[in-house]
């Protein structure tokens, strides 16, 4: 059973938002685990190809600044000199 493009995208977004297994996602849409897995993989590849020039992962010092910012939000911090992460 081929899913519509809209349903395929919604399936992938649900998978990303919930972290649920392919089995649970498939069950929620009444499709098999294999179909859910295949569809999630296909949509992921399309998203990567469509946005590879838009979504850029930071490198070097910028990456460490962003990591530190997220750790502060989460209630943790990082010591840059040693690259050791301490959790509160």
DSSP file (Angstrom, degrees, kcal/mol; ACC not computed):
  #  RESIDUE AA STRUCTURE BP1 BP2  ACC     N-H-->O    O-->H-N    N-H-->O    O-->H-N    TCO  KAPPA ALPHA  PHI   PSI    X-CA   Y-CA   Z-CA
    1    1 A X              0   0    0      0, 0.0     2,-0.4     0, 0.0     0, 0.0   0.000 360.0 360.0 360.0 116.7    0.0    0.0    0.0
    2    2 A X        -     0   0    0      1,-0.0     2,-0.2    37,-0.0    33,-0.0  -0.675 360.0-136.7 -83.8 134.4    1.6    3.3   -1.1
    3    3 A X        -     0   0    0     -2,-0.4    -1,-0.0     1,-0.1     2,-0.0  -0.590  22.8-104.4 -88.7 152.3    1.0    6.2    1.2
    4    4 A X     >  -     0   0    0     -2,-0.2     4,-2.6     1,-0.1     5,-0.2  -0.353  33.4-110.9 -67.0 155.8    0.1    9.7   -0.1
    5    5 A X  H  > S+     0   0    0      1,-0.2     4,-2.2     2,-0.2     5,-0.2   0.881 119.5  51.4 -56.3 -38.6    3.0   12.2    0.0
    6    6 A X  H  > S+     0   0    0      2,-0.2     4,-2.5     1,-0.2    -1,-0.2   0.934 111.2  46.1 -65.1 -45.9    1.1   14.1    2.8
    7    7 A X  H  > S+     0   0    0      1,-0.2     4,-2.5     2,-0.2    -2,-0.2   0.876 110.9  54.1 -64.8 -37.3    0.7   11.0    4.9
    8    8 A X  H  X S+     0   0    0     -4,-2.6     4,-2.1     2,-0.2    -1,-0.2   0.923 110.3  46.1 -61.7 -44.7    4.3   10.0    4.3
    9    9 A X  H  X S+     0   0    0     -4,-2.2     4,-2.6     2,-0.2    -2,-0.2   0.920 112.9  49.4 -65.0 -43.6    5.5   13.4    5.6
   10   10 A X  H  X S+     0   0    0     -4,-2.5     4,-2.5     1,-0.2    -2,-0.2   0.880 108.5  54.2 -63.2 -37.5    3.2   13.3    8.6
   11   11 A X  H  X S+     0   0    0     -4,-2.5     4,-2.2     2,-0.2    -1,-0.2   0.936 110.9  45.5 -59.6 -47.5    4.4    9.8    9.4
   12   12 A X  H  X S+     0   0    0     -4,-2.1     4,-2.5     1,-0.2    -2,-0.2   0.907 112.5  50.3 -64.4 -42.9    8.0   11.0    9.4
   13   13 A X  H  X S+     0   0    0     -4,-2.6     4,-2.7     2,-0.2    -1,-0.2   0.890 110.6  49.7 -64.2 -38.4    7.2   14.1   11.5
   14   14 A X  H  X S+     0   0    0     -4,-2.5     4,-2.4     2,-0.2     5,-0.4   0.912 110.1  51.3 -64.8 -41.6    5.4   11.9   14.0
   15   15 A X  H  X S+     0   0    0     -4,-2.2     4,-2.1     1,-0.2    -2,-0.2   0.922 114.3  43.3 -60.3 -45.2    8.4    9.6   14.2
   16   16 A X  H  < S+     0   0    0     -4,-2.5    -2,-0.2     1,-0.2    -1,-0.2   0.901 116.1  47.5 -67.7 -41.0   10.7   12.5   14.8
   17   17 A X  H  < S+     0   0    0     -4,-2.7    -2,-0.2    -5,-0.2    -1,-0.2   0.850 125.3  26.4 -71.4 -35.1    8.4   14.2   17.3
   18   18 A X  H  < S-     0   0    0     -4,-2.4    -2,-0.2    -5,-0.2    -3,-0.2   0.727  85.5-139.0-103.1 -24.9    7.6   11.1   19.4
   19   19 A X     <  +     0   0    0     -4,-2.1    -4,-0.1    -5,-0.4    -3,-0.1   0.643  48.2 158.2  71.5  12.4   10.6    8.9   19.0
   20   20 A X        -     0   0    0     -6,-0.4    -1,-0.2    -5,-0.2    -2,-0.1  -0.258  45.3 -98.4 -68.1 157.6    8.2    6.0   18.8
   21   21 A X     >  -     0   0    0      1,-0.1     4,-2.5    -3,-0.1     5,-0.2  -0.256  29.7-109.5 -71.3 162.7    9.2    2.8   17.1
   22   22 A X  H  > S+     0   0    0      1,-0.2     4,-2.8     2,-0.2     5,-0.2   0.849 119.8  58.0 -60.5 -33.6    8.2    2.0   13.5
   23   23 A X  H  > S+     0   0    0      2,-0.2     4,-2.6     1,-0.2    -1,-0.2   0.941 108.8  42.9 -62.9 -47.7    5.9   -0.7   14.9
   24   24 A X  H  > S+     0   0    0      2,-0.2     4,-2.1     1,-0.2    -2,-0.2   0.904 115.6  48.8 -66.8 -41.1    3.9    1.9   17.0
   25   25 A X  H  X S+     0   0    0     -4,-2.5     4,-1.0     2,-0.2    -2,-0.2   0.933 113.3  47.8 -63.4 -45.0    3.9    4.5   14.2
   26   26 A X  H >X>S+     0   0    0     -4,-2.8     5,-2.9    -5,-0.2     3,-0.7   0.919 110.6  51.3 -61.2 -44.2    2.7    1.8   11.7
   27   27 A X  H ><5S+     0   0    0     -4,-2.6     3,-0.9     1,-0.2    -1,-0.2   0.888 105.0  56.4 -60.3 -39.1    0.0    0.6   14.1
   28   28 A X  H 3<5S+     0   0    0     -4,-2.1    -1,-0.2     1,-0.3    -2,-0.2   0.778 116.9  35.6 -66.5 -24.1   -1.3    4.1   14.6
   29   29 A X  H <<5S-     0   0    0     -4,-1.0    -1,-0.3    -3,-0.7    -2,-0.2   0.326 113.5-115.8-107.8   4.9   -1.8    4.4   10.8
   30   30 A X  T <<5S+     0   0    0     -3,-0.9     2,-0.3    -4,-0.5    -3,-0.2   0.902  75.9 121.0  59.0  44.8   -2.8    0.8   10.3
   31   31 A X      < -     0   0    0     -5,-2.9    -1,-0.2    -8,-0.1    -2,-0.2  -0.888  68.1 -90.5-127.5 163.3    0.2    0.0    8.1
   32   32 A X     >  -     0   0    0     -2,-0.3     4,-2.3     1,-0.1     5,-0.2  -0.257  30.2-116.0 -72.4 160.3    2.9   -2.6    8.7
   33   33 A X  H  > S+     0   0    0      1,-0.2     4,-2.9     2,-0.2     5,-0.2   0.908 117.7  53.2 -58.8 -43.1    6.1   -2.0   10.6
   34   34 A X  H  > S+     0   0    0      1,-0.2     4,-2.6     2,-0.2    -1,-0.2   0.902 108.7  48.4 -61.5 -41.8    8.1   -2.6    7.4
   35   35 A X  H  > S+     0   0    0      2,-0.2     4,-2.4     1,-0.2    -1,-0.2   0.910 112.8  48.5 -65.0 -41.2    6.0   -0.1    5.4
   36   36 A X  H  X S+     0   0    0     -4,-2.3     4,-2.7     2,-0.2    -2,-0.2   0.929 113.3  47.1 -63.5 -45.2    6.4    2.5    8.2
   37   37 A X  H  X S+     0   0    0     -4,-2.9     4,-2.3     2,-0.2    -2,-0.2   0.924 113.4  48.0 -62.5 -45.4   10.2    1.9    8.3
   38   38 A X  H  X S+     0   0    0     -4,-2.6     4,-2.2    -5,-0.2    -1,-0.2   0.905 114.4  46.5 -61.7 -43.3   10.5    2.1    4.5
   39   39 A X  H  X S+     0   0    0     -4,-2.4     4,-2.7     2,-0.2     5,-0.3   0.907 110.7  51.2 -69.2 -42.5    8.5    5.3    4.3
   40   40 A X  H  X S+     0   0    0     -4,-2.7     4,-2.2     1,-0.2    -2,-0.2   0.916 112.5  47.6 -60.4 -43.2   10.3    7.0    7.1
   41   41 A X  H  X S+     0   0    0     -4,-2.3     4,-2.1    -5,-0.2    -2,-0.2   0.917 112.5  48.3 -64.0 -44.1   13.7    6.2    5.4
   42   42 A X  H  X S+     0   0    0     -4,-2.2     4,-1.9     1,-0.2    -2,-0.2   0.925 113.6  45.9 -64.5 -45.1   12.5    7.4    2.0
   43   43 A X  H  X S+     0   0    0     -4,-2.7     4,-2.6     1,-0.2    -1,-0.2   0.888 110.1  55.0 -66.8 -37.8   11.1   10.7    3.4
   44   44 A X  H  X S+     0   0    0     -4,-2.2     4,-2.5    -5,-0.3    -1,-0.2   0.922 107.6  49.7 -59.5 -44.3   14.3   11.2    5.5
   45   45 A X  H  X S+     0   0    0     -4,-2.1     4,-2.4     1,-0.2    -1,-0.2   0.901 111.3  49.1 -61.9 -41.1   16.4   10.9    2.3
   46   46 A X  H  X S+     0   0    0     -4,-1.9     4,-2.5     2,-0.2    -2,-0.2   0.904 110.9  49.5 -65.4 -41.6   14.2   13.4    0.5
   47   47 A X  H  X S+     0   0    0     -4,-2.6     4,-2.1     2,-0.2    -2,-0.2   0.921 111.3  49.8 -63.3 -43.5   14.3   15.9    3.4
   48   48 A X  H  X S+     0   0    0     -4,-2.5     4,-0.9     1,-0.2    -2,-0.2   0.934 113.6  45.3 -61.1 -46.7   18.1   15.6    3.5
   49   49 A X  H  < S+     0   0    0     -4,-2.4     3,-0.4     1,-0.2     4,-0.2   0.900 114.3  48.6 -64.5 -40.5   18.5   16.1   -0.3
   50   50 A X  H  < S+     0   0    0     -4,-2.5    -1,-0.2     1,-0.2    -2,-0.2   0.829 124.3  28.2 -70.5 -31.6   16.0   19.1   -0.3
   51   51 A X  H >X S+     0   0    0     -4,-2.1     4,-3.0    -5,-0.2     3,-1.2   0.249  80.4 111.5-117.2  13.8   17.6   20.9    2.6
   52   52 A X  T 3< S+     0   0    0     -4,-0.9    -1,-0.1    -3,-0.4    -2,-0.1   0.760  86.6  44.7 -63.6 -23.4   21.3   19.9    2.6
   53   53 A X  T 34 S+     0   0    0     -4,-0.2    -1,-0.3    -3,-0.2    -2,-0.1   0.563 118.2  44.2 -93.1  -9.8   22.3   23.4    1.6
   54   54 A X  T <4 S+     0   0    0     -3,-1.2     2,-0.7     1,-0.2    -2,-0.2   0.830 105.1  60.3 -99.4 -44.1   20.0   25.1    4.1
   55   55 A X     <  +     0   0    0     -4,-3.0     2,-0.4    -7,-0.1    -1,-0.2  -0.795  68.3 174.2 -91.6 113.6   20.6   23.0    7.2
   56   56 A X        -     0   0    0     -2,-0.7     2,-0.4    -3,-0.1    -3,-0.1  -0.979  26.1-135.5-125.2 129.5   24.3   23.2    8.2
   57   57 A X        -     0   0    0     -2,-0.4     6,-0.1     1,-0.1    -2,-0.0  -0.662  29.1-115.5 -83.0 136.0   25.8   21.8   11.3
   58   58 A X        -     0   0    0     -2,-0.4     2,-0.3     4,-0.1    -1,-0.1  -0.321  31.1-156.8 -69.5 154.0   28.2   24.1   13.1
   59   59 A X    >>  -     0   0    0      4,-0.0     3,-1.0    -2,-0.0     4,-0.8  -0.857  45.7 -10.4-126.6 161.4   31.8   23.1   13.4
   60   60 A X  H 3> S-     0   0    0     -2,-0.3     4,-1.7     1,-0.2     3,-0.3  -0.168 126.4  -1.7  58.6-135.3   34.7   24.0   15.7
   61   61 A X  H 3> S+     0   0    0      1,-0.2     4,-2.2     2,-0.2    -1,-0.2   0.850 132.6  57.5 -60.4 -37.1   34.3   26.8   18.3
   62   62 A X  H <> S+     0   0    0     -3,-1.0     4,-2.1     1,-0.2    -1,-0.2   0.903 105.4  51.1 -61.6 -40.8   30.8   27.5   17.0
   63   63 A X  H  X S+     0   0    0     -4,-0.8     4,-2.6    -3,-0.3    -1,-0.2   0.912 109.9  49.3 -62.4 -43.0   29.7   23.9   17.7
   64   64 A X  H  X S+     0   0    0     -4,-1.7     4,-2.4     1,-0.2    -1,-0.2   0.869 109.5  52.0 -66.8 -35.8   31.1   24.1   21.3
   65   65 A X  H  X S+     0   0    0     -4,-2.2     4,-2.1     2,-0.2    -1,-0.2   0.907 111.9  46.3 -64.8 -41.4   29.3   27.4   21.9
   66   66 A X  H  X S+     0   0    0     -4,-2.1     4,-2.3     2,-0.2    -2,-0.2   0.911 111.7  50.8 -68.4 -42.1   26.0   25.9   20.8
   67   67 A X  H  X S+     0   0    0     -4,-2.6     4,-2.5     1,-0.2    -2,-0.2   0.927 110.6  49.8 -59.6 -45.1   26.5   22.8   22.8
   68   68 A X  H  X S+     0   0    0     -4,-2.4     4,-2.3     1,-0.2    -1,-0.2   0.901 109.0  52.6 -62.3 -40.8   27.3   24.9   25.9
   69   69 A X  H  X S+     0   0    0     -4,-2.1     4,-1.9     1,-0.2    -1,-0.2   0.916 111.1  45.9 -61.1 -44.1   24.1   26.9   25.3
   70   70 A X  H  X S+     0   0    0     -4,-2.3     4,-2.2     1,-0.2    -2,-0.2   0.887 110.7  53.3 -66.4 -38.5   22.0   23.8   25.1
   71   71 A X  H  X>S+     0   0    0     -4,-2.5     5,-4.1     2,-0.2     4,-0.5   0.894 107.9  51.0 -64.0 -38.4   23.6   22.4   28.2
   72   72 A X  H ><5S+     0   0    0     -4,-2.3     3,-0.9     3,-0.2    -1,-0.2   0.908 109.8  49.9 -64.0 -41.3   22.8   25.6   30.1
   73   73 A X  H 3<5S+     0   0    0     -4,-1.9    -1,-0.2     1,-0.2    -2,-0.2   0.894 112.4  47.8 -62.1 -39.3   19.2   25.3   29.1
   74   74 A X  H 3<5S-     0   0    0     -4,-2.2    -1,-0.2     2,-0.1    -2,-0.2   0.487 123.2-104.0 -82.2  -3.0   19.1   21.7   30.2
   75   75 A X  T <<5S+     0   0    0     -3,-0.9    13,-0.7    -4,-0.5     2,-0.3   0.750  88.5 102.0  86.2  24.8   20.7   22.5   33.6
   76   76 A X  E   < -A   87   0A   0     -5,-4.1    -1,-0.4    -6,-0.2     2,-0.3  -0.832  51.6-155.8-129.3 169.6   24.2   21.2   32.7
   77   77 A X  E     -A   86   0A   0      9,-1.6     9,-1.8    -2,-0.3     2,-0.4  -0.959   5.8-141.1-145.3 164.8   27.4   22.9   31.7
   78   78 A X  E     -A   85   0A   0     -2,-0.3     2,-0.7     7,-0.2     7,-0.2  -0.976  11.8-138.4-129.7 139.8   30.6   22.0   29.9
   79   79 A X  E  >> -A   84   0A   0      5,-2.2     4,-1.4    -2,-0.4     5,-1.2  -0.887  17.0-160.5 -96.2 112.0   34.2   23.0   30.5
   80   80 A X  T  45S+     0   0    0     -2,-0.7    -1,-0.2     1,-0.2     3,-0.1   0.872  82.2  61.0 -64.1 -39.6   35.6   23.8   27.1
   81   81 A X  T  45S+     0   0    0      1,-0.2    -1,-0.2     2,-0.1    -2,-0.0   0.886 120.9  24.0 -58.0 -40.8   39.3   23.5   28.0
   82   82 A X  T  45S-     0   0    0     -3,-0.4    -1,-0.2     2,-0.1    -2,-0.2   0.518  97.0-131.9-101.5  -8.0   39.0   19.8   29.0
   83   83 A X  T  <5 +     0   0    0     -4,-1.4     2,-0.5     1,-0.2    -3,-0.2   0.868  56.7 148.7  53.2  38.3   35.9   19.0   26.9
   84   84 A X  E   < -A   79   0A   0     -5,-1.2    -5,-2.2     2,-0.0     2,-0.5  -0.871  40.3-144.9-103.4 134.3   34.5   17.4   30.0
   85   85 A X  E     -A   78   0A   0     -2,-0.5     2,-0.4    -7,-0.2    -7,-0.2  -0.868  13.5-167.6-101.7 127.5   30.8   17.5   30.6
   86   86 A X  E     -A   77   0A   0     -9,-1.8    -9,-1.6    -2,-0.5     2,-0.4  -0.933   7.3-151.1-113.8 138.3   29.5   17.8   34.1
   87   87 A X  E      A   76   0A   0     -2,-0.4   -11,-0.2   -11,-0.2   -12,-0.1  -0.897 360.0 360.0-110.8 137.9   25.9   17.2   35.0
   88   88 A X              0   0    0    -13,-0.7   -12,-0.1    -2,-0.4    -1,-0.1   0.452 360.0 360.0 -77.2 360.0   24.1   18.9   38.0
